[in-house]
Amino acid sequence: MPFRSGQIRPVRGHHEVYEPCDDFFAQVNALLADRTNLLEHQPMFYMEVGCGSGYVITSLVIMLGQENAGIHYFTTDTNPHAARVTRETLEAHEVHAEVISDNIASAMEKSLEGQVDLMVVNPPYVPMPEDEVGCDRIASAWAGSENRRTVIDKILPVADKLLSEPGFIWLH
C-alpha cells in the first residue's frame, strides 16, 4: 500500500507540543512528491530539526523505508516533551529514529559532521521576543525572534557542517 500523508497520528498529545497542522502536512506532501528523487540520492543519514509531535520524521521513515540496515534517521527538539511524544509516535508506527532532546548545535555536530545526506527543517518564523526562541516550551515551535531569522541563522551554519558532499537541506 503506498504511503499517503495523513496516515501518521501522534499517539498522545501534550499541551507543550505543537500538533501537526497545515505546515507539517505541506512539508510531508512535498517530500512525498519528491520521494523518487530522494531515493535516487541513496541517502544513509536523514535528520529532522524540530520534531514536534513526530509527524514529519515518522512519515519520512515510512515513505523512505528502513530496509537497508545502514540507513539512519535522527531528529532533535529543544522541547523534552516533544522528544517524548515523537518517540511514542515512532513506536506506535513500528519505525525507528534516534530522538535527541537538544538543539541542533549539540554534541551531534561533531559526531555527524559531513554525514547528513538530507536535513529536513520547518523552522519557527513568527515574530516573538528573543527569550522565547529555543525555549523548552511550545513557544519554541513558532518563536522565530523579532527578526524571524534567529533560528534559521543558527541552523544554516550547523547544516553546512553536518551535510555530506551530496547532501542537501529541505527548508520549509
Buried (B, 14 or more C-beta within 10 A) or exposed (E): EEBEBEBBEBBEEBEBBBBBEEBBBEBBBEBBEEBEEBEEEEBBBBBBBBBBBBBBBBBBBBBBEBEEEEBBBBBBBBBEBBBBBBBBBBEBBEBEBBBBBEBBBBEBBEEBEEBBBBBBBBBBBEEBEEEBBBBBBBBBBBBBBEEBEBBBEBBBEBBEEBBBEEBBBBBB
